[in-house]
Amino acid sequence: MFGVLSYLKPYTKWMILAWGLMLIELAVELWHPLLMAKIIDDGILQHDFSVVWKWGAVMMGTSLIAFMAGIANSFAAAHVGQNYGFALRNRLFEKVQSFSFANFNQFPTSSLITRMTNDVTQIQNTVFMSLRIMLRAPLLVLFGTVMALYVHFKLALIFVFTVPILLLFLIWMMNKGMALFKMVQQKLDEVNEVMRENLAGMKLIKALMRGEHEQRRFIKANEDLMNRTVQSLQVMELSMPVLLFVMNAGIIVILSFGNMSIQIGSAKAGEVVAIVNYATRITSALSIFTLILIVFSRAKASAQRISEVLAVNSDLSDREEINHKTTVKEGKVVFENVYFQYPNTHAPVLKNISFIAHPGETIAILGATGSGKSSLLQLIPRLYDVNKGRVLLDGIDVRDMNQEMLRKEIGFVPQEVLLFSGTVKENIAFGKEDASMEEIMEAAKHAQIHETIMKLPNGYDTIVGQKGVNLSGGQKQRLSIARALIRKPKILLLDDSTSALDLKTEAELFKALKSYTCTTFIVTQKVSTAMKADTILLLDDGGLLAKGNHECLWKSCALYQKIVQSQLGSEEIYIC
Ligand SMILES: Nc1ncnc2c1ncn2[C@@H]1O[C@H](COP(=O)(O)OP(=O)(O)OP(=O)(O)O)[C@@H](O)[C@H]1O
């Protein structure tokens, strides 16, 4: 919790102001029972109405001051709370941006979203409340007891016994509450997960008519969340009746002893009224504790979840001793006995891979599904680190390069195309921040998407719907290829990015790619695509079974022959 609260530091002045204003309110509240005692004992009982008027006016005046201090305190508390939430959300976003792919495996996306939104809001509200009422309540309990002891020591002794017992009870409740609310947040993660999957896979759900199943899944997750929340709140609210019972019993005892003390002359009526007044104020402060407990328990659970994200060490950070200016100039790619295994898995998915890709060459990576093609590609921009061996770009180990400089020279089109909300133009320019319109159009032309874009209602200014729903699969693929081409990369990685293109468009795309003189890696399952490459890497169960051009593999590799025959039929001429 304290780690997360350290982000409050820039708002120290505002917090001091808020607490100062809160102390004014508190002082007035603590003084009023004393004034009341004075009005009763020296004014009403003595029939001296000047005392009543005088101290009555003081009470009114101080009430007004407390009221204004309360409003100002709310403003200051809101300022701190909102700015703190803003800073914490930014920090979390920044942290998540620095995550490696392996780091992402630690947290489900839905959980990260809940942590960045709901969990931050919980803490933000707690900060607001701590400046507004949270500290005021315990201070009121403490100083209310001191003041009561000052007014009449013997009568107020009852506080000395009841208040600590109640405080211990409340602390015990808070610890219990924290565990319960952590579970509530987990249930919220689950609701978000079902909702996210449902919205992302809506087409599939409708096509397979799984709507009812999804609805049941959501109702179950939602019910679990509701039940957990109700259970947690019920446990927390149990504290309220216990609190009221103990404090009201205390007030009855004070009134009984107070009455006896007035009879024997050891206490004045005003003093008894003042002590009862302190008792009711302390009771209401303690009852606010119940609310505070709920908020605080929830915030503590949320703070823990946020701390977990902030504590993640990116396993792909740049080494300090590297030359941060080193960049990819030619695009030579060398894999030297590379072994790779995904974090938290038991077996390597790439085993002893070695090959050289010369600048400007086109390399096709062919292999059955799950053979490790995408995994191999991800090692080039260092999205993961190898477990053994080396990946060298222009002779330099990718781990010895600044990640930004490394990725600047690489155009990557992932298997799953993702378009961002915005215009077609913005989506292409995502690959190069300061791209001019000419560059955008050039990239689009080379990616064979320019003509399609020109037919869209607003051309390059057409808004791409959420996740590109108003574009076909092939159009989305070409748009993301344009996004990669716009930075004129030295190395281009196409992860099955031409799967939705017809043969003619694909051929035109490859012709256009020639003008980029970049080293191009194409992950594909299509022999027709692989045949056009200078070198084919044939992967089989994570191992490099064969490498060479089509002719060479056709002559020497039985598996390659089998793949070609299965895809192209036996009548084709296979020698280029
Ligand atoms: N993030 C991950 N964590 C753990 N294992 C993974 C991860 N991604 C892929 N794998 C595993 O690594 C192996 C190789 O996967 P990869 O995606 O590289 O294969 P592929 O040849 O590209 O397959 P496809 O043609 O179906 O895309 C598979 O067995 C897969 O289950």
PDBQT file of the ligand as one rigid body, heavy atoms in Angstrom, charges set to zero:
ROOT
HETATM    1  N1  LIG A 601       3.032 -17.336 -25.753  1.00  0.00    +0.000 N 
HETATM    2  C1  LIG A 601       3.277 -18.659 -25.762  1.00  0.00    +0.000 A 
HETATM    3  N2  LIG A 601       3.498 -19.299 -24.603  1.00  0.00    +0.000 NA
HETATM    4  C2  LIG A 601       3.749 -20.626 -24.586  1.00  0.00    +0.000 A 
HETATM    5  N3  LIG A 601       3.805 -21.410 -25.693  1.00  0.00    +0.000 NA
HETATM    6  C3  LIG A 601       3.582 -20.822 -26.873  1.00  0.00    +0.000 A 
HETATM    7  C4  LIG A 601       3.311 -19.421 -26.973  1.00  0.00    +0.000 A 
HETATM    8  N4  LIG A 601       3.133 -19.117 -28.280  1.00  0.00    +0.000 NA
HETATM    9  C5  LIG A 601       3.299 -20.281 -28.965  1.00  0.00    +0.000 A 
HETATM   10  N5  LIG A 601       3.568 -21.283 -28.120  1.00  0.00    +0.000 N 
HETATM   11  C6  LIG A 601       3.854 -22.698 -28.501  1.00  0.00    +0.000 C 
HETATM   12  O1  LIG A 601       5.008 -22.695 -29.300  1.00  0.00    +0.000 OA
HETATM   13  C7  LIG A 601       4.895 -23.638 -30.339  1.00  0.00    +0.000 C 
HETATM   14  C8  LIG A 601       5.219 -22.954 -31.668  1.00  0.00    +0.000 C 
HETATM   15  O2  LIG A 601       4.252 -21.958 -31.889  1.00  0.00    +0.000 OA
HETATM   16  P1  LIG A 601       4.339 -20.953 -33.121  1.00  0.00    +0.000 P 
HETATM   17  O3  LIG A 601       3.235 -19.984 -33.002  1.00  0.00    +0.000 OA
HETATM   18  O4  LIG A 601       5.712 -20.446 -33.224  1.00  0.00    +0.000 OA
HETATM   19  O5  LIG A 601       4.059 -21.964 -34.320  1.00  0.00    +0.000 OA
HETATM   20  P2  LIG A 601       3.748 -21.651 -35.828  1.00  0.00    +0.000 P 
HETATM   21  O6  LIG A 601       4.585 -22.589 -36.604  1.00  0.00    +0.000 OA
HETATM   22  O7  LIG A 601       3.897 -20.212 -36.121  1.00  0.00    +0.000 OA
HETATM   23  O8  LIG A 601       2.232 -22.096 -35.919  1.00  0.00    +0.000 OA
HETATM   24  P3  LIG A 601       1.070 -21.517 -36.871  1.00  0.00    +0.000 P 
HETATM   25  O9  LIG A 601       1.434 -21.822 -38.265  1.00  0.00    +0.000 OA
HETATM   26  O10 LIG A 601      -0.128 -22.289 -36.410  1.00  0.00    +0.000 OA
HETATM   27  O11 LIG A 601       0.957 -20.067 -36.579  1.00  0.00    +0.000 OA
HETATM   28  C9  LIG A 601       3.490 -24.188 -30.276  1.00  0.00    +0.000 C 
HETATM   29  O12 LIG A 601       3.547 -25.478 -29.721  1.00  0.00    +0.000 OA
HETATM   30  C10 LIG A 601       2.745 -23.242 -29.371  1.00  0.00    +0.000 C 
HETATM   31  O13 LIG A 601       1.823 -23.953 -28.592  1.00  0.00    +0.000 OA
ENDROOT
TORSDOF 0
